[in-house]
Amino acid sequence: MVLASPDSILDERIKLIDLPRVDLTAERSTAAKLIVKACEEYGFFNVVNHGIPHDIITKMEEAGFDFFAKPLQEKKEAAFGDYPFGYGSKNIGFNGDKGEVEYLLLKASSATDSVAPLSKNVYNDPSNFSSTVSAYTDALRELACEILELMAEGLGVPDTLVFSRLIRDVDSDSVLRFNHYPPLLNKDPYTKVGFGEHSDPQILTILRSNDVGGLQISVQDGVWNPVTPDPYAFCVNVGDLLQVMTNGRFMSVRHRAVTNSCKSRMSVAYFGAPPLDSFIVAPPVMVTPERPSLFKVFTWAEYKKVTYSLRLGDSRIDLFRKCTQVE
């Protein structure tokens, strides 16, 4: 969670960027090297030929748009008990941050159980929505694990499951989030902040959006780079925990989402996270005399508590040092 963004954005330093593209059907060592290079240089990359069936993706996107098209009162019925899960609008997180966004947040580690109350309240055919979300979540978890195992191979880690087993764990704290950014109703020439500047605290994020731009990343401080949506790809980015578990070789990069004045944008993000009691530490091979450990050992629960206590306007850099870095 990092520096806040203004309500209106018009910055001459904004420059379009083409993210690295990784073909998962390429020779395995080639794909692994490309992923490692992208994570070191950008913290973001696109994956194509990912193996997720088109009908699973299409059904998920249709279900998301169908939900957000419902009357507000019906969507509010999905704001069930276990906050922050369920439906929300304008408010981001716990601390007063706001954006031009409405969202639906579900537990990805137990998608069927998480979706059940929502389905009963909002959908005429709750089992269909529940099965759609579960199929998508299962597919994204497998994709995330494949990518994490390729990362481990590319880094030369002997235990190639060292990252992926954390999100395969039955107690994984992974979540699935739908973000919907409605078009601006007025003719304001400025772009509005949909979701303010932040980094993702988890291990890995896998994002897919409809063919409408809005994602921007900041590899260089003060410069925002719009990312062109790729209808054939999933966008992957490094989270804070993965930066720690690679002893700083990978970058957890700041990003934000802005609205489009004409078109509605919807993204679906899978945030792969470990169990709350997991200790976050780099594999021994990542720590050498030439590159000593940059981070102290902590649990995901400890880091999550501090991260989620901040506003988007608080400095992620100070937080990251306070929570993780060796003094």
N, C-alpha and C positions, 0 to 999 in steps of 0.2 A: 504494500500500500504506500503510494508516494504522493508527489506534489499534486495539488488540485489543479484542474483545468478551468479556464474561464467559461462563462455561459455561451459566449459567442467566439468563434474561431475564424480568423482570417490572417494567415501567417505566410509571408512570402518565402519562409524557409521550408515550407512543406514540399517534399519532393517524392515523387512516385518511386516505389521500390519493387523489384521483382524478387520474390523469395526464391531460395534454392528449391529445386524440384527433385524429389527422390522417387525413383521407380522401384517399387518393392518386388518386381519380378526380375530385376537385374541380378547379376551375379552377387551372391551374398556379401562377400568381402567389399565389393564396390559400393553397395548400398550402405554398408556399415561405415565406410570411410566418408561418404558424402554426408551422412547424418551427423557424424562427429564434427566435421568441418563446419556444417551449418550451425550447429549448436554453439560452437566456439565463436563464430563470426557474427551471427544474427540472433541466436536464441530462438529462431522461428524457421520453419521450412514447410513445404507442401509435400504430401505423399500421394502418389497416383498408383494405379493398378494395385489397390489395397485389398482387393478380394471381398469387400463387403457387397453383397448383392444389391442391385439397383432398387429392387422392390422394397427392401428393408429401409433404405434411405428415403424413398418416395413416400412410403406410408408414414414414416416418422415426421417428415416435413408437412404432409397433409394434415396429420393429427395436430401438429403445433399450430398451424394457421387456422384450423377449424376451432381450436380452443380460443385463440386470441380474437377471433371474429365474433365470439359470443357476447351478449350484453354484459355490462360491467357487473351487475348484481349476480349473474350466474358465475362469472369468474371468481367473484369474492367467495362463493361457496367452496372454492378450492383452497381457501386460506385456513386449512385445518390445523388444529392443535399444535403440532410439534414445530414451533417457530424456529428457524425462518423458512421451513419447508412449506410448499404450497404456492399460492399466488401472491404477488405483490406488485405495486405500481408506484413509480416515481422515487420511492425511498430505497436506497441502496445500503444494505448492511444495518448495523445497530445504532449508528452514531450521527444520524441526521444528514448524511450525504444524499443528494438528490440528482436525478438525471431524467432524460426524456426516454424512459424505458418502462416496460412492464415485463414481468418475468414469471416463470414457473420453475420452482426448484424441487428436485426429487432426490431421494437417496439412491445412489446407483448401485450400492452393494446389495440392496434388497429391493429392487425396482418394483416387483410385484406387490409387496407389502406396502411400499410407499405410495403406489399409484391407486391402490384399492379405495381409500376414502375419497380421493379426487374423482375417480371414475363413477362412483355411486352418486355423488352429488351433482355432477355436471353432464355425464354422458348417458344417452339412452341405451347404449350398448357398452357397458363398462368393461366387459371382458375383452372386447376388441381393442380398446385403447390400452388396457393393461398389457395385453400380449404384444402390441406394437412397440410399446416403450421397453418391455423386457427384452424383446428380440434385438432391438437397436442397442440397448445397454450392453448386452452380452457380446455383441459383435464389436463394439467399441473397446470393451475391456480386452478382448483378444488382440485387437489391433494395437492397443497401447502396450500390451505385453510383448508382442512381436517387435515393436519399435525399441522398447527398453532393452530387450535382449540383443538386438543389433547394436545398440549403443555400447553395451557392455563388451561385446566382441570387438567393436572398433576401438575401444579404449584399452583392450588387452587385459580385461578382467577375467581371471580363470573361472570364477563362478558366474556364468552368464545369466543366471536367474537372480542375481543379487538385488536388482531393482524391481523386476517384474513380480517376484513373489510377494512383495509388499502390497500390491494392489489385487493380487489373486487371493489374498487372505480373506477368510470368511468375515472377519471383523474390519475389513477395509472401510475407510471413511470417505470413499469416493462419492461424488455427487454428479447429477445431470442437471444442467440449467438451460432453459429456453429463455432467450432474450428477444423481445419484440420491440422494434423502434418504429413507431408510427410516423408517417410523413408529416411535415410541418403543415399546419392548416393555413397559416398566413403566408405572405409573400416575402418574408424576411430573407434578405440576400445572404445572411450569415448562416453558417452551419452551427447547430447546437450540440452541446455535449450530451451524448446518450448515456455513456458510462465513463466516469472520470478516470484519470490517469492512475494506473496501479500495476502491480506485478501479481502473478498468481502464486499463492503460497504453497500449493501442493507439489507433487512430483512432476506431473506432466499434464498438459491440456491438449485435447483433440477437439477442434472446432470445425463446424461446417455451417455455412450461411447460404441463403438464396443468392441469386446473381445480382446483388446490390452491394455497392461499396460502403465502407464505414469503419473498418478496422484500420487503425494507425499504430505504428510502432516507433519507438525512439531508441535507436541503437547509439546515436550520438546525442549527448545532452543538448536540449533546446531545439532539436530538429525532429520534426514529425514526418514520418514516411507512410503515406496511404498504401494499403495493400490491396491489389486488384483481386477480387474474388475469382476463384477457379472452380467452375461447376463440376470438374472431374476429380477434384482433390479434397483431401482433408488437410486443414492447417494445424500444425503441431507446434507447441511452444514449451520451452523449459520452465519449470516452476522453481521456486526458491529452494525447496528441499533437494531437487536434483543438482542445483548449483553447489549445495553443501556436499552432497554425496559424490560429486566429481572433484571435490577439493578445489572448486573455483574454476575448473577448466570450461565448464558450460556457463552461459549467461542466462539469468532470469531477467528478461528485458521488459521494461515499462511499455505499456500499451493503453489504448483507450478506444472507445467507439463513438463515432459521431453520427448524427442523423442525416437523412437524405430529404431534401425539400419536396421531392415528388413521389418517391416510392417507399413502400413499407419494407423494412429489413428484419429478417428473423435469423437468429443464429442458435445453434444447439451445441453446447459445450459439455464434454466429458472431462471432469477434473479427477485424475487418478491420485488417490491419497492412501497412505498406509493406515493401519490401526492406530488409535490414539496413543497407545502405550509404546509404540515403536520408537526405538532409539535411532536417531538420524546421524549416521557417521559414514565417512568414505571408506570403501574397501582398502585393505592394506596396500595393494599395488598402486593406489592413487597417491599414497603418501611416501615420499622419498627424502633422503637428506638434502637433495637439491630443491625439493618442493615440500617442505614440512607442512603439517596440518594447519590449515587456515581457520578452522572452526572447532569450537568446543562441542562436546556431545550434549544433545538435548532430545526431548521427545516431541513428537508431532503435537501432542496435547499442549505442551508448554508453548511451542511456537504459535500454534493456532490461537491460543488464548490471547497472546499479546497482539498478534496481527489483527485479529477481529475486534480488538478494543480501540483500534485507531480509526481516524477519519481518513478519507482519501487525501486530505490536505497535509497529513503528517508525513514526515520524511521516512521513506522506506530505508534509506541508507543508514540513518541513525538506528532504526529498529533492527536492521540486519546485523549491524555491528554489536549492538547491545545483547541480542539474543544468541548469536552464533559464533562470533569471531573470538579467537584466542587473544587474551590480553597480554 
